[in-house]
Amino acid sequence: MANKRPNHNHLYRCLGEVINARRKRLKLTQDELAAESGVNRAFISNIEQGRRNPSIGAVASIAKGLRTRVSKMLAKCEECMIDQEKSA
């Protein structure tokens, strides 16, 4: 029996939405977030659009730039996923 690799695209899309919403709430541009977090601006853009899947280290750096905790960002991701499942 072959192992089927789980698809986490939904999780990464929600993570991008959470990062984008927090960044906008703080009135930060992607360039400013990049400077604060040490993560490349293009990479942040791709994460926000659900095109790239960041490592936990990148998520931690972005959380620091957004002045929040990784756990809080992941909790918001979980809320996003639950909300989207309910509306599906």
C-alpha positions as CSV (number, residue, x, y, z in Angstrom):
1,M,0.0,0.0,0.0
2,A,1.5,3.3,-1.1
3,N,1.7,6.3,1.2
4,K,-0.3,9.1,-0.1
5,R,1.4,12.5,0.6
6,P,-1.0,14.9,2.2
7,N,-1.9,18.1,0.3
8,H,-1.4,21.1,2.4
9,N,-2.3,23.7,-0.2
10,H,-5.3,24.9,1.7
11,L,-3.1,25.5,4.8
12,Y,-0.6,27.5,2.9
13,R,-3.3,29.6,1.2
14,C,-4.7,30.4,4.7
15,L,-1.3,31.2,6.0
16,G,-0.8,33.7,3.1
17,E,-4.2,35.3,3.9
18,V,-3.2,35.6,7.6
19,I,0.1,37.2,6.8
20,N,-1.4,39.6,4.3
21,A,-4.2,40.6,6.7
22,R,-1.8,41.2,9.6
23,R,0.6,43.2,7.4
24,K,-2.2,45.4,6.1
25,R,-3.6,45.9,9.7
26,L,-0.1,47.1,10.7
27,K,0.0,49.3,7.6
28,L,3.2,47.7,6.4
29,T,4.3,47.3,2.8
30,Q,5.8,44.1,1.7
31,D,9.1,45.9,1.5
32,E,8.8,47.0,5.1
33,L,7.9,43.5,6.3
34,A,10.8,42.2,4.4
35,A,13.1,44.6,6.1
36,E,11.6,43.8,9.5
37,S,11.7,40.0,9.1
38,G,14.8,39.5,7.0
39,V,12.7,37.6,4.4
40,N,12.9,38.5,0.7
41,R,10.0,40.7,-0.4
42,A,9.3,38.6,-3.5
43,F,9.1,35.5,-1.2
44,I,6.6,37.3,1.1
45,S,4.5,38.2,-2.0
46,N,4.5,34.6,-3.2
47,I,3.5,33.3,0.3
48,E,0.7,35.8,0.5
49,Q,-0.6,34.6,-2.9
50,G,-0.3,31.0,-1.9
51,R,2.4,30.3,-4.5
52,R,5.2,29.4,-2.1
53,N,5.3,27.2,1.0
54,P,7.5,28.7,3.7
55,S,9.6,26.7,6.2
56,I,8.8,27.0,9.9
57,G,11.9,29.2,10.2
58,A,10.6,31.6,7.5
59,V,7.2,31.7,9.3
60,A,9.0,32.5,12.6
61,S,10.9,35.3,10.9
62,I,7.7,36.7,9.3
63,A,5.9,36.5,12.6
64,K,8.7,38.5,14.3
65,G,8.4,41.1,11.5
66,L,4.6,41.2,12.1
67,R,5.1,41.6,15.9
68,T,3.2,38.4,16.7
69,R,3.8,34.9,17.8
70,V,4.0,31.9,15.4
71,S,1.4,30.1,17.6
72,K,-1.0,33.1,17.1
73,M,-0.5,33.0,13.3
74,L,-1.1,29.3,13.2
75,A,-4.3,29.6,15.3
76,K,-5.5,32.2,12.8
77,C,-4.7,29.8,10.0
78,E,-6.7,27.1,11.7
79,E,-9.7,29.5,12.0
80,C,-9.4,30.3,8.3
81,M,-9.4,26.7,7.4
82,I,-12.4,25.9,9.6
83,D,-14.3,28.9,8.1
84,Q,-13.5,27.8,4.6
85,E,-14.6,24.2,5.3
86,K,-17.9,25.5,6.6
87,S,-18.5,27.6,3.5
88,A,-17.6,24.7,1.1
